[in-house]
């Protein structure tokens, strides 16, 4: 009888382990593909990469946490996140959509994007302004109700304030520059010794033809993804969407 009991327990343990494995496999991809927004514009060569898979990114496509978006020469794209954060992406650019967390608890809200190279316009959405973080190879950028033009190269980042306020720090969080006047530009430059120096720059970020047409105009997520439309399920999954008035741009 004792042997039968041990056998039953062994079988139950094995079945339990198998069940946990199946759940992990099923839940893993769902978590990895957390919907955070949509693509509203895509011109010429725009690609996406997520979980090792890659393909074209087209207008109307949803975008997901941890997704990498790339543009080719003479190409551009525009993404709008669930909180109506707008990100216009210029030619020959690369960005990783690191994190998006919406919560009724302000301290838990988080939007983080990693701009690897290229030129961008970033407009904050409806979350608390302290929730936004922009990372580049040389800078960490905090925003306060802000619209920014950002130029990113391997050893230098330039940030021009269009609206609001921003703080531009060396990537390690030290040596910060505060932008409080429209048109001000900060720079974060890596020297030959590897040290990152910050300061003001006299030349604003040249976004060229990036903002031709409506690419840099602010779009509310609700206007492109109404309930039941593309991405509507993503809003519903957040517990009924945002508070009244939340999806109205910056």
N, C-alpha and C positions, 0 to 999 in steps of 0.2 A: 504494500500500500504506500509505504514511504517513497519507493522508487517512482510510482505513478505520480505522486504529488510533485516530486522534483521535476519530472518530465513535463507536467502541465505548466509548472512555473517557467521552465525553460522555453516552452512553446510560447507562452504569454509574453515573455520578455522579448523573444525574437519578433513576434507580431507587433509589439509596442515599438520596437526599434524601427521596424519597417514602416509603420505608420508615421513616425516622426520624420523619417527620411522623405516619404511621399509629400508630407505637408511642407517640409523645407523646400523641396523642389518646386512645389506649386506656388508657394508664397514668395520665394526668392525673386523670380523675374518680375512679379507684380510690384514688389518694392523697388526694384531697380528701375522700373519704368513708371515712375511717379509723374503724372501729368502736371505741368506747371504753367502752361501757356500755349500760345498759338503763333503761327507764322502768318503775317498779314501782307508781306511783300517778299518776292524772291525774283531777282533778275539775273539772267545768264547762269553762271556756274556757282551754285550754292549746294554744299553737301552737308551731311550729318553723319555722326558716328555715335553709337550707343551699344555698350556691352559687346564690343568687337565687331558689330555689324555696321555697314555703311551704305549710303545711298543718297539720292538727291533730296533736297529739302524744298518743297514747293509751297506756294501761297495756299493757306487753308490747312496745312499740316499742323498737328499738335506738336509741342516740344516737351521734353522730359528732363527731370533732374539727372545730372551727370552727363547730359548730352554735349557733344562737341560740334560746333557749327563752324564751317569754313566757307570763305568766299574766294573765287578766283579773280584774276585781273578783270577790270571793267565789270565787276559784279557787285551786288549789294543785297541786303536782306533787312527785314524789320520783324522783330519779335515783340509780342505783348504778353506779359505775364498775367496771372490770375488777379493780381491786385492792381492791374493797369500800369505797372512799370513798363516803359517803352525802351527798347534797345534797337537803335539803327546801326547796322554793321556795314562798313565800307569795303572797298576792294582789297583783296589780298589780306584778309583778316582771319583771326581764329579766336573763338571764345568758348569757354566751358561753363555750362550752367550748373554751378556747384550745388546750390542749396536754395530751397524755397520752403519756408515754414510759415503758414498762417495760423494764428491762434488768437483767441479772445484775450489771452494773457500777453500783454505788450512785451514782457521780458522774454517770451518764447518766440516772438516773430523774428524771421531771418530771411534775407535775400542776399546771396553771395554769387558774384560772377567773377570769373578769372579771364581777363583779357590778355591773351598771349602775344598778339601782334596785330597791327592794323590801326584803323581809325573808326571811332564810334561816337554816337550821341546817346547819352543815358539820361532818361527822365524818370524820376521816382514816382511810385504809385501811392496806394492808399495805406500802406503799413506805417507804423511809427518810423520816423525818419532815422532813428538810431539803429533800425533793423537792417539798413542797407550797407553792404561792404563791397568794394570793388578792389580786386587784386590784379597787379601786373607784375612782370619780372622785377621791377625796381620800386614799386610804390604800393602802399595801402591807402585807399581813399575812402573817407567817411563823408556822408552827405547829410544835408539838413534841408529837405524840401527843395530839391536841386535839379537843375538841368545842366549837363556838362558835355563839352566836346573833349574827347580823349584820343591822343595819339600815342601809340605804343610801339617801341622798337626793343630789341634785345637788351640794350644798355641804357635806354632812356624812355621816360614817360613824361608827356606834357598834358596838362589839364587846364582847360579854359572854362571859366564860370560863365554860363549863360543866364542863369537865374538861381536865386537862393544863396546858400552858403555851402562850403565844402572844406575839408581838411585833408591835405596831401602829406603823407609821411613816408619816410624811407620804409622799405619792405619789412624791416625789423620793428617798426612802430616808433622809431626815434626820429628826431630832427624834422619836425612837422612845419608846414606852411598853411596858414589859414587864408582861404579865398572868401572875401566878403563883399567885393564890388564887382558888378557885371563887367566882363571883359578881362579881368585879371587872369593871368596864366601862371601856374606853378610847374616846376620841373623836378624830376627825381632821376639823377644820373649816376650810373655806376662807373667809378674811376678805374684806372689800370690796376690799382692795388686791390680792387674789389669792394671798396668802401662806397656807399651810396650817399651822394650829396643832394640836398634839396635847396630850393630857392625860387625866386620869381624869375620868369622869362619875359622878354619883351615882345616876342612874336606869338600870337595866338595859334591854336591848333588849326591847321588848314584842312577843313573837311571837304574842300573842293566841291564836286557836284553831288556829294552824298545827300545833301538836303534839297536837291532839285525836286520839284513837285511836292508831294505830301509825305515823303518818307520820314521827315523829322517832325511832322505835326503830331501832337499827342492824341492817342486813340484810347478810348475806354474799352476794357476787355468785354464788358457787357454788350457793347455795340457790335462786336464781331462774333461773339459766342453767346447768344441768348440761350436761356434754359431750353434744353432739348436739342440745341444745335451742336455744331462741332465743338467739342470740349465741354459741353454742358454737364456731362456726367462728372467731369473733374470738379466743377464747382459744387455740384450736389454732394460729392464725396467729402467735402469740407464741412458738412454738417448744415446744409441749407444755404450756403453762400455767405456773402459778406454783409455787414450791417448796412442799414439804409444810408445811401450817400457815399458808400465806400468806393464804388466803381466809377469815379468821376475824374480820373486822371490824377495829376500830382496832388 
